[in-house]
Each structure stands twice: as C-alpha cells, then as structure tokens.
Amino acid sequence: MAEKPQPVKVLYCPICSLPAEYCEFGPDFEKCKPWLINNAPDVYPHLLKEADEKEAEKVSEQLQSVGISSAADGAASSAQPGDTSSSSKQEDVKRLPGGKIKKKEKQEVVIEKVVRNRRKCITIVKGLDLFGIKLSDASKKLGKKFATGASVVKGPTEKEQIDVQGDIAYDIVEFITETWPAVPETAIFFIEDGKKVPAA
C-alpha cells in the first residue's frame, strides 16, 4: 500500500504574509530581505551574497575614510607655515562618492572664434558663469553692445556658453573687463590654433 502523502509545510513571511518564495513579488521586498536572509537563506541565495558585499563595502569605506583623514592630518602637520602650495592643492580637489577625485574648475573666461560656411564667424564665450555672472543677462548685453545675435547654448561638454554672431573676439575682452569688474583681464584666454593664449 502506498504511503499517505504528507502536507507540505509552507514558510510564510511575517512582513508581507506571502510564502517566502513569493516575497519578491510582494508590496515591499526591501523590508522582507533581512527576514529572508535569517530564516530562508536557501530560497534567495543571492541575498546572502549582496549582504556580504554590502558589509565589505562598508568596511572598505570606513578604512578609506580613516586613511584619507589621517593622510590629511599628516599633510597638515608636516606642512610648514610658509608653505601654501599643499593647502591650495587640497582646496582644489573635491572627493566624490566612490573615491573619485574632482578638481575645482579654474575661474577663467575662454573666448574662441569658430568659422562656419567659409565666411560666417561665431565667437564663443565660456566661463563667465564661474564669476557669478548670469549668462542670459550677459548675452543680452553682448548682443546690444555689438549689435548682433547672442544666445546661451549648451556646449559639447554640457556646460552653458554664449554664442555671439560675428568676429568680435578681440573687442569683447575690453567690454567684459569694463562691464564686469570681477573678471580680471589675466583670467581671459583665447583659443588660437587649438592652443590657449592669454588675452593680457
């Protein structure tokens, strides 16, 4: 005679009240994860790997932050009072999540002349926004001063710049320094033949 089949014991999640196999389809799987890791690790083995990776990342971040702060303290203590080069380097560098380093942009205005259709020129002005100047106001002033079209556009690097119609590259330097005294002439550069040349 065949054995009598036994009823299957189903493990229900106390958080979403679904069987453990169906927690991922429940209303909030993130809340169920800790319970699943402790009570049903065989159902979702990838959760254990994720938990181990998260713990490893936390430990590495703690070690990295300790290493960074101790290195900064050591650099500050070893620097002499007259030595300002190391402190300026620390100010120029900004740490992003994941350990990436982002350098602060230099405050400079770059003027470039682009020729299109063999005769028409466009003068591109980049970097005025780094001096706290609203680009929309600056484009209006440039358009009025030089009696030409000027507009704010996004450049190839997704940063906003001012495109002015016409070849006004050398006249624009004097206008910028007079209109916005916060922009020194030493911070204005031209791009000629792919090289950055100071305007002063």
C-alpha positions as CSV (number, residue, x, y, z in Angstrom):
1,M,0.0,0.0,0.0
2,A,1.3,3.5,-0.9
3,E,2.3,5.9,1.8
4,K,0.0,8.6,2.7
5,P,1.2,11.9,1.3
6,Q,2.2,14.4,4.0
7,P,1.1,18.0,3.8
8,V,3.7,20.5,2.7
9,K,4.9,23.0,5.3
10,V,5.0,26.4,3.8
11,L,7.1,29.1,5.4
12,Y,5.2,32.4,5.4
13,C,6.9,35.8,5.7
14,P,5.6,37.7,8.7
15,I,6.2,41.1,7.0
16,C,4.3,40.6,3.7
17,S,2.3,37.5,4.7
18,L,3.2,35.7,1.5
19,P,5.2,32.5,1.1
20,A,8.9,33.1,1.3
21,E,9.3,32.1,-2.4
22,Y,6.9,34.9,-3.4
23,C,8.3,37.7,-1.2
24,E,10.0,39.3,-4.2
25,F,6.5,39.9,-5.8
26,G,5.1,41.4,-2.6
27,P,4.4,45.0,-1.8
28,D,7.9,45.8,-0.2
29,F,10.6,43.3,-0.9
30,E,13.3,45.5,0.7
31,K,11.6,45.1,4.1
32,C,11.5,41.4,3.7
33,K,15.1,40.9,2.8
34,P,16.6,40.9,6.4
35,W,14.0,38.3,7.5
36,L,14.6,36.2,4.4
37,I,18.4,36.2,5.0
38,N,18.0,35.0,8.6
39,N,15.1,32.5,8.1
40,A,15.1,31.3,4.5
41,P,18.7,31.7,3.1
42,D,18.2,28.7,0.7
43,V,15.3,30.4,-1.1
44,Y,17.2,33.5,-2.1
45,P,21.0,32.7,-2.0
46,H,21.9,35.8,-4.0
47,L,20.6,37.9,-1.0
48,L,23.4,36.5,1.1
49,K,26.0,37.5,-1.5
50,E,24.5,41.0,-1.6
51,A,24.6,41.3,2.2
52,D,28.2,40.1,2.3
53,E,29.2,42.6,-0.5
54,K,27.4,45.5,1.3
55,E,29.3,44.7,4.5
56,A,32.6,44.5,2.6
57,E,31.8,47.9,1.0
58,K,31.0,49.4,4.4
59,V,34.3,48.1,5.9
60,S,36.3,49.4,2.9
61,E,34.6,52.8,3.1
62,Q,35.4,53.0,6.8
63,L,39.1,52.1,6.1
64,Q,39.3,54.5,3.3
65,S,37.8,57.4,5.3
66,V,40.2,56.7,8.1
67,G,43.1,56.6,5.7
68,I,42.0,59.8,4.0
69,S,41.6,61.8,7.2
70,S,44.8,60.5,8.7
71,A,46.7,61.4,5.5
72,A,45.1,64.9,5.5
73,D,46.1,65.4,9.2
74,G,49.7,64.2,8.4
75,A,50.0,66.5,5.5
76,A,48.7,69.5,7.5
77,S,51.1,68.8,10.4
78,S,54.1,68.3,8.1
79,A,53.4,71.4,6.1
80,Q,55.4,74.5,7.2
81,P,53.6,77.8,8.0
82,G,55.1,79.5,4.9
83,D,54.2,76.6,2.6
84,T,50.9,77.3,1.0
85,S,51.2,75.0,-2.1
86,S,49.9,71.9,-0.3
87,S,46.9,73.7,1.2
88,S,45.9,75.2,-2.2
89,K,46.1,71.7,-3.7
90,Q,43.8,70.4,-1.0
91,E,41.3,73.2,-1.7
92,D,41.3,72.4,-5.5
93,V,40.4,68.8,-5.0
94,K,36.9,67.6,-4.2
95,R,36.2,63.9,-3.3
96,L,33.1,62.3,-4.9
97,P,31.4,59.1,-3.7
98,G,33.3,56.0,-4.7
99,G,36.7,57.6,-4.1
100,K,36.7,59.6,-7.3
101,I,38.5,63.0,-7.2
102,K,37.1,66.0,-8.9
103,K,39.2,69.1,-9.4
104,K,37.6,72.5,-9.0
105,E,37.3,74.5,-12.2
106,K,39.7,77.4,-12.6
107,Q,38.0,80.7,-12.8
108,E,38.8,81.7,-16.4
109,V,36.9,83.0,-19.4
110,V,37.8,81.3,-22.7
111,I,37.0,83.0,-26.0
112,E,37.0,81.0,-29.2
113,K,36.3,82.0,-32.8
114,V,34.6,79.4,-34.9
115,V,34.3,79.8,-38.7
116,R,31.3,78.2,-40.4
117,N,30.2,78.2,-44.1
118,R,33.6,79.7,-45.0
119,R,32.6,83.3,-44.2
120,K,30.4,83.4,-41.1
121,C,32.0,83.6,-37.7
122,I,30.8,82.8,-34.3
123,T,32.5,83.9,-31.1
124,I,32.1,81.5,-28.2
125,V,32.4,82.8,-24.7
126,K,32.8,80.1,-22.0
127,G,33.3,80.5,-18.2
128,L,31.5,83.8,-17.4
129,D,29.2,81.8,-15.0
130,L,32.2,80.9,-12.8
131,F,32.4,84.5,-11.8
132,G,28.8,84.7,-10.7
133,I,27.5,86.3,-13.9
134,K,24.1,85.3,-15.3
135,L,24.7,84.1,-18.8
136,S,21.3,85.3,-20.0
137,D,22.0,88.8,-18.9
138,A,25.5,88.7,-20.3
139,S,24.2,87.5,-23.7
140,K,21.7,90.4,-23.9
141,K,24.4,92.9,-23.1
142,L,26.8,91.5,-25.6
143,G,24.0,91.5,-28.3
144,K,23.2,95.1,-27.6
145,K,26.8,96.3,-27.5
146,F,27.9,94.6,-30.7
147,A,24.5,94.9,-32.5
148,T,24.4,91.2,-33.2
149,G,22.7,88.0,-32.2
150,A,23.8,86.4,-28.9
151,S,22.4,83.3,-27.2
152,V,23.1,81.0,-24.4
153,V,23.6,77.4,-25.6
154,K,24.9,74.1,-24.2
155,G,28.3,73.3,-25.5
156,P,29.7,69.8,-26.3
157,T,30.6,69.3,-22.6
158,E,27.0,70.0,-21.5
159,K,28.1,73.4,-19.9
160,E,26.4,76.5,-20.9
161,Q,28.2,79.0,-23.1
162,I,27.4,82.2,-25.0
163,D,27.4,82.2,-28.8
164,V,27.8,85.6,-30.4
165,Q,27.5,86.0,-34.1
166,G,30.4,87.8,-35.8
167,D,34.1,88.1,-35.2
168,I,34.3,90.2,-32.0
169,A,37.0,88.1,-30.2
170,Y,39.4,91.0,-29.6
171,D,36.8,93.7,-28.9
172,I,35.0,91.5,-26.4
173,V,37.9,91.5,-23.8
174,E,37.7,95.2,-23.1
175,F,33.9,95.0,-22.9
176,I,34.0,92.1,-20.4
177,T,36.5,93.8,-18.1
178,E,34.6,97.1,-18.1
179,T,31.1,95.6,-17.7
180,W,32.1,93.0,-15.1
181,P,35.0,94.2,-12.9
182,A,35.0,90.8,-11.1
183,V,36.6,89.3,-14.2
184,P,40.3,90.3,-14.4
185,E,42.0,90.5,-17.7
186,T,44.5,87.9,-16.6
187,A,41.7,85.4,-16.4
188,I,40.6,85.8,-20.1
189,F,42.1,83.4,-22.6
190,F,41.8,83.0,-26.4
191,I,41.9,79.7,-28.2
192,E,44.0,80.1,-31.3
193,D,45.0,77.0,-33.4
194,G,43.9,74.7,-30.6
195,K,46.2,76.4,-28.0
196,K,45.1,78.6,-25.1
197,V,46.7,82.0,-25.3
198,P,46.3,84.7,-22.5
199,A,44.5,87.8,-23.6
200,A,46.6,90.1,-21.5
